[in-house]
């Protein structure tokens, strides 16, 4: 490991020392450090001094010379970091200064040991599938970022009225969801919004997507797991003029009657998983699985 990028967003003053620990341990191994420009501003506002490092601001500032990108924050920070690395194949490692952390799994107090594990190559790199979206409306350009690592969500905007989402799989009509909306998630996003709408948890290496309706009025509507090679077409119909369309944390306003096409992107986002922190262990820790006291009685 010779060169790394560091990215963060909202940052608390109480977390300053964890940034210092990260920098200190990277410097021990003479690793070149480049910090995202807006994050430097945040750190300066917190009183962090002597940030004499090169900066980057967008995808074109990065290249294959970077060994990895560290994020300081929660899962949302990793989702935004994915828009920076895009198809550059730079792996991401999240240090969790946020809350739940299904993606940002490195605990704040484990930074020093994490750097040692990285130097010793005690990790694997998971490739996480990405959803790509296209629209038949030329006025929607998604600001040049037409993909989602977690999910694509369709939701009603200014009305309590339900919306209709006509769904087609490989051009075959599936159903019309009468609901508050629809979540189409990747395996990575299966522990996000889809899960809160009673969708299934899917292992990261699974080759699937999930269609999960939001508060469906047709009670027979249930989450559906489909192969990730499926082309998903959605036509959104409602009484108002617009609905909300979100790609991970990026929210757009879109007109009704448009058609959206969702497919698997031709690139994946690489996530570093330390050998001691498996996805199954993360599920146990974050969802408190196995905590039933009957498991510990003789």
N, C-alpha and C positions, 0 to 999 in steps of 0.2 A: 504494500500500500504506500504510494508515493504522493498522491494528489487527491484532495477531497474538496467537495463543496458543502457549505452549511446554509440551511434555509430555516427560517422561522417566521411566525406571524405575530399574533398577540402574545405578549410576554410579560410575566409578572416580575416585580422587583425581587420577590422572594426566590425566583428561579435564576437570578443572575449568577449565583455561585456555580450552578451546573454548567452554564456556558463556559465559565472560567476553568472548571475541571476538564471539560472537553478539550479546550484549547491547550491547556497545560499538558495533557496526556498525548495529544497529537504532536506537540512540539518535542516531546521526549524522543520521538522516533523520526524527527526531522521531516515530517509530512507537510507538503505544501498545502496551504489553506486559502480557499477563496470563499467569500461570504456574500450572500445575496444583498443587493444594495439597500433595499427597503428595510431589511433586517438590521443592517448596520445603523440606520437612522433610529430604529426602535431601541437598540442597545445603547446608542449615544444618549438618548432621552432618559435612559435608566442610569446614566452616569458611568457606563463602561468606558474605560480609557484605553488609549494606545492600540486602537484597532487599525494598525498599519498593514492591512491585507488587501490584496486585489479583490475586486468585486465583480459580480455578474448580475444580470437583470432579467434575461430572457433566454429562450431555448438556443438562440444562435450564439450566445456567449459560452455555451458548453460544448464539449466534444468528447471523443473517445479516450482522451488522455486522463479523464477523471476516473478514479477507481470506484468511488461511491459518492452519494449525496446523503449527508446527515440532515434529519429534520429534528427541530426542538419544538414540541407542541403535542397535539393529539392526532387522531386519525384524520381530521380535517386538514391539518397541515400537510400530511402525506398526500392527500387527494389533490391539493394545490401544487405540491411538488411534482406530481405526475404530469401536470400541464407544462412544467419546465423541462423535464427530461424527454417527454413524448417518446419518440422512437429511437432515441440515442443509446438505449440499452445500458444506461448508467443505473446500477442498483441503488435502492433507497434503504436506509436504516433509520427507523424512528426512535428517538428518545422521548419517552412519554412524560411530558410535563402537563398533560391535559387530564382527562377523566378516565373513560373506560379503556380505550386503547386496544382494539383488536389488531390494528396494524402497527401502531407505535408500541412495541412490546418491551423495549429496554427501559427498565426502571431507572429513575434518576440516580439512585445510589449505586448503580451497577456500571457507571460510565467507565471507570478505570479498568475493570475486568473485561468490559466489552471491547475496549481498544486492544487489550492483550489477546482476546479471542480472535479478533480480526487479523492481527499480525500473525497469529499462529494458524490462520485459515481454518478455524474451528466454527464453520458456518456452512450453510447451503444457500443457494439463490433460487427462489421460487419465481416462476413466471406467471403473472396474474393476467388473465384474459381481460380484454377491454371491449366495451360496447361502442360501436361507431354509429352515428346517426346522420341521416340525410332527410331533407324535406323537399316537397314539390313546390314550396313557396320560395321564390328567389330572394325575397326580402329578409329571410332568416339565414344569417351566416354564422351564428354561434361564435362570433368574434374570433373566428379562425381556429377554435378549439372544439371540434365536433365529435368528441369522444368522452366516455365516462368510465372510470375505474370501478365505481360502486354501483350506480344505477342511473337510469333515465326515469324521471317521474312526470306523470301528467296529473294535474290537479285543478279543481275548480278555483276560480279567482274571486269574483265579487258577489257571488250569489250562494244561497243555501240550496239551490236546485242541483240535482244530480247532473252529471254529464254522461254522455254515451261514448264508449270507445269500441269501435269495430276492430276486431283483431283477425289478422290473416297470417297463417304460417305457411311459408313457401307457396303463397298465392291461394291457399285453400282457406276458406272462411272457417274460423274457429268459433267465435261467439261475439256477442255485443255485451260489454260490461256496462250495466247501469250502476253508477257508483260515484264516489267522490273523486275517483281517479284510478290510476294504474301505475304500479311500480314494475319496471323491468330491470332485474338486477343480475349482476355477475356473481360467481361464487364469492368473490371478495365482498360484494355488497349484500350478501345474504344475511350477514349479521348486523345490517343497518336498518334502514326504513322498512325493507321487506319483512324483517323479523318482527318488528313492532306491529305489522299488519298480519301477523300469524303465518308468515312464509317460512319455509324450511331452512335450516342451516345446511350449507353445502360445503364440503371440503374444498380447499383452494385449488387442488389439482384436478377437480372434476371438470369435465368438458360440457358444462350446462349453463343455461340461463334460466331465470325464474320469472314468470308473470304472476304478480300478486295484486289483486284488486284492493282498493282502499274503501272500506265500508261499503261493500256491494249490497244493493237492494235485492238483486236476485240471489237468494240464499244458497242456491246450488253452486254458485261461483266459488271456486277454490283455487289456491295457488297451483300453478302448473309448471313443471320442470320440463324444459325442452333441450334438445341437443344444441350446442353453441354454433353449429353450422347452419341453423335454421334462420331463414330470412323472416323477420317479423315486421309486418306492415300494420300500422294503426291509423284509423281515421277517427278524428275527434269531433263530436257533435254536441252542441249545447244551446241553451236559450240566450245566453249573453253573447258578446262579441269576441271575448278573449278567454284564454285559460293560461295557467302557469305551466311552463315546461322547464324542468330543471335537469341539469347534467351534473351529478354530484352536488357541489355547493353553488354552482353557477345557475342563476334563475333568469329565465327569459319570459316575456309575454308573447303569446302566439295567437293568431286568429283561429276560430273554429272552422271546421270543414277542410283543414289541411290534412295531408297524408304524410306520415313519418315512416321511414324505413330504418330498421335497426339490424345491424349485422355485426359479426365479430370482426374487430379490426385486424389488420395484417401485422400488428406489432403487439407486444406484451409489455407490461410494466414489471420490472424486476424488483423483488423485495428480498432483503437479506433476512434470513432466519438463523439465529445462533443455535448451535447444536443443543443447548440445554432448554430452549424455549420453543417447543413444538406447538402446532395449532391446537392439538388436543389438550395440552397443558393450559394454553390460553383460554380455551373454553371452560375448563374446570375452574380456573382462577377468576375469570370475569363473570361467569354465570353461576358461580358457586355450586357447580355440579359435584355430586359426591359428598356434600356437606351434611346430608341427613345424619342425625345423631345415631340412628340405628346402625350405621356403618361402623361405628366405633364401640359398640357394646359387645360383650362376650356372651 
